[in-house]
Structures are given as structure tokens and as C-alpha cells.
């Protein structure tokens, strides 16, 4: 049975929204981070895809495109022992102004 990532969205009779959407700064940074990780040989496209495909279906449905990238990158970097999830979450807390 195909996964949620293979479906392409829920079936609907609504027209497809083809309007340009603004790209947020963090999304641009996420794209740059992924490029840097690939350039340094720390992450491959197939790993990125596997990480995205392993996101729980309900979670997958509730987050956006770049958030799926972020979750995949976090999973793969933790899996490889480059960073722990705690280190990543702590740094994110610092950057967002919260307590890590």
C-alpha cells in the first residue's frame, strides 16, 4: 500500500492553488543547509527521502514541505551520530529565544 507521501494530497474537487507563495527565511536556510550537507557528503538524496517517508502519516499531514525536510535532516543527522536530537532541540530553543 502506498504511503502518505505517495498520495499527492487528499482527493478533492477544489481547484489546485497555483498562486505563488512567499518563501520564508527559514525555508531558504533549510534549503541551503541541505545543500551544504550534501556538498560535504554528510547526507544523500536517498537518505533525505527515506527520512521524509518515515515521518508518521498524521505528522506528515500536519506539517509543511520544508518542515518535512527539517524533520528528515534531524533524523538522519541523529542516526549518523553527527548531532543528538537533544543538541539539535537545545540549539533550536536558543535560536527561538526559549530555554533549550
C-alpha positions, -999 to +999 in steps of 0.1 A: +000+000+000+014+034-009+025+057+019+010+091+027+040+107+008+030+088-024-006+101-024+000+137-035-027+151-012-062+143-003-086+138-032-108+169-036-129+187-062-113+220-053-091+236-080-054+234-074-039+266-059-013+277-084-006+311-068+029+319-059+035+315-022+061+336-003+091+316+008+100+322+045+136+329+055+139+297+075+128+277+044+156+293+023+181+284+051+167+249+052+174+246+015+209+260+020+216+236+049+206+206+029+229+218+000+258+221+025+251+187+040+251+172+005+282+191-006+301+178+025+290+143+018+270+141+051+236+134+035+224+120+003+192+125-016+180+089-009+186+094+028+166+126+028+137+109+010+138+079+034+137+103+063+106+121+049+089+088+041+094+076+077+075+105+092+044+093+109+014+098+085-006+120+108+025+142+115+033+142+077-002+156+070+001+183+097+034+199+087+045+217+055+070+208+028+101+224+044+092+212+079+093+177+065+128+184+052+138+197+087+125+166+104+143+143+079+176+162+083+173+160+121+165+122+120+194+115+096+220+136+115+209+119+147+210+085+131+246+091+119+257+104+153+266+138+140+243+155+165+219+142+191+183+152+190+188+169+223+217+190+209+195+200+179+164+208+200+186+227+225+201+249+198+166+254+183+154+266+217+183+290+219+176+304+184+139+308+190+145+326+223+133+299+245+150+278+271+168+248+254 
